[in-house]
Amino acid sequence: MGDSTIKVPDTTRDHLAALAKERGMTIGGLVTALAEQQPTAEQLAARVIEGRRVMREHMNCTVTDEEFDSAPDVLSRVYEIAAEKSVASIKKGRAA
């Protein structure tokens, strides 16, 4: 993999150099590390899809994408649904 040059203002270069020095790395290494920590919109979307898939599979959760998207606090709603299903399951077991 080849190297590239990125043009930034001198003040930005100096700031990056100071940060890199504090961390014992080069500016290139610092920029690489910073870039690796910032997912793209496509990577974030893939994480959301995978997170919802895992939640549905492992929690037997039936929250729709629309519910995920519209809920102000999705995790709280998932906990509510899981609790409702648990209570229903317990009641069903007692009735049998």
C-alpha angles and dihedrals in degrees: 000000000000129000125247135203120237119196114221133158115276091248091056091047090050092048091049090048091053092048092047092049091051089054095043095244141106124263088251091053091048093050090047092051092047092048092049090055093056114074120208121242088257092053091048091050090051090051091051091050092048093045092052091047092052092046092051093046100044100033097038085236120169099190109143124226088250091055091047091050097046099042115100091210110022096179092056090050091050090052090050092051092047090050092048091051091048093050091047090050092050092048091048090051092050092049092054 
